[in-house]
Amino acid sequence: MPSQRSKSDLPTKICPVCQRPFTWRKKWADCWDDVKYCSERCRRRRSDIARREE
């Protein structure tokens, strides 16, 4: 059985909407490079951020 990683060893990213760090999840194992947002709520709010920057 492989040894488990501690949570502090998992990769993290910063959400461009809420500016909070979020950590790798098992369901993102195949698409971690494509994940940009920490949650569905932030993904839906991405257009609000784009309008604010203009």
N, C-alpha and C positions, 0 to 999 in steps of 0.2 A: 504494500500500500504506500503511495507517495506521501511525503510529508506535506502538511498544509502550510500555506503562506500566512503570515500574520497580516492583519488589515493594514498596518503601516507600510508593508512592502508592496501593496497593490498600486498600480499606476493611477494617477489622478490627472484631471483636466480642470480648467476654469470655464464655467458657463458664461457665454458672452451676454446673456440677458440679465441674470441676477448677480453675476460676478462672484459666485460662490464656487469653491472647489467641490468636485464630485469624484467618486472613486469607481474604479472598474467593477462591473457586475458580471456574474457568470452568463447571464442572458446576452451580454454584449461581446462574448468571447469571439464570435466570428466577424463582428463588424466594429470593433473598438476604434479603428482608424476613421470610420465614418461618423461616429457619435460626436455631436457638437453640443447638445443641450442636456441638462441634468434631468429634465422631466418633460412630460407632455405639456404641462402648463407653460414652461419656458419656450418650448417649441412653438406653441400657438401664439405666444407673445412676441416672437421674433420680428414681426412686421411693425409692431409698436416701437421697437428700438430703432429700426431703420428710419422711421419717420422722425423720430426725435433727433437723430444725428443730422438731418438735412437742414 
